[in-house]
Amino acid sequence: MYLLTVKDGLVTRHVGPYPSPKQASDDLERVLESFSERARWQIHALECPKTLSLSERIHARNGAMNVAAS
């Protein structure tokens, strides 16, 4: 599964999940319509938490907490 992340200034939006990166990129034009021309985007592969090491899980959790606080 893949997640599309778009940052536009202080706004971060997560869209998905998508079954493939192609489907995420196909949906990108529709998603970017609601953002400025300066918006940055990335497609992230979602991983099962069981496959991540402890440090990777902590980093992912802290990242999610930082996004939620934004």
C-alpha positions as CSV (number, residue, x, y, z in Angstrom):
1,M,0.0,0.0,0.0
2,Y,1.1,3.6,-0.7
3,L,0.3,6.9,0.8
4,L,0.4,10.3,-1.0
5,T,1.7,13.1,1.2
6,V,1.3,16.7,0.1
7,K,2.9,19.7,1.9
8,D,1.8,23.3,1.2
9,G,3.3,25.7,3.6
10,L,2.1,24.6,7.1
11,V,-0.6,22.3,5.7
12,T,0.2,18.6,5.3
13,R,-2.4,16.3,3.8
14,H,-2.2,12.5,3.6
15,V,-4.3,10.8,0.9
16,G,-4.7,7.1,0.3
17,P,-3.9,4.3,0.8
18,Y,-3.4,3.2,-2.8
19,P,-2.6,-0.3,-3.9
20,S,0.2,0.9,-6.2
21,P,2.4,3.9,-6.7
22,K,1.0,4.3,-10.2
23,Q,-2.5,4.7,-8.8
24,A,-1.2,7.3,-6.3
25,S,0.5,9.3,-9.1
26,D,-2.6,9.0,-11.3
27,D,-4.6,10.7,-8.5
28,L,-2.0,13.3,-7.9
29,E,-3.4,15.9,-10.3
30,R,-6.8,15.7,-8.7
31,V,-5.3,16.1,-5.2
32,L,-3.0,19.0,-6.2
33,E,-6.0,21.1,-7.5
34,S,-6.7,22.2,-3.9
35,F,-3.1,23.3,-3.2
36,S,-0.9,26.2,-4.4
37,E,1.6,25.7,-7.2
38,R,4.4,25.6,-4.6
39,A,3.1,22.4,-3.0
40,R,5.5,19.5,-2.6
41,W,4.5,15.9,-2.7
42,Q,5.8,12.4,-2.0
43,I,4.6,8.9,-2.4
44,H,5.4,6.7,0.6
45,A,5.3,2.9,0.8
46,L,3.3,1.8,3.9
47,E,4.9,-1.1,5.8
48,C,3.4,-3.5,8.1
49,P,4.5,-2.6,11.7
50,K,5.7,-6.2,12.3
51,T,8.4,-5.8,9.6
52,L,9.8,-2.6,11.2
53,S,12.6,-2.6,13.8
54,L,11.9,-1.0,17.2
55,S,13.8,2.2,16.3
56,E,11.9,2.4,13.0
57,R,8.5,2.0,14.8
58,I,9.5,4.8,17.3
59,H,10.6,7.1,14.5
60,A,7.3,6.4,12.6
61,R,5.2,7.0,15.7
62,N,7.1,10.3,16.5
63,G,6.6,11.4,12.9
64,A,2.9,10.7,13.1
65,M,2.7,12.7,16.4
66,N,4.5,15.6,14.8
67,V,2.1,15.6,11.9
68,A,-0.9,15.5,14.2
69,A,0.5,18.5,16.2
70,S,0.8,20.6,13.0
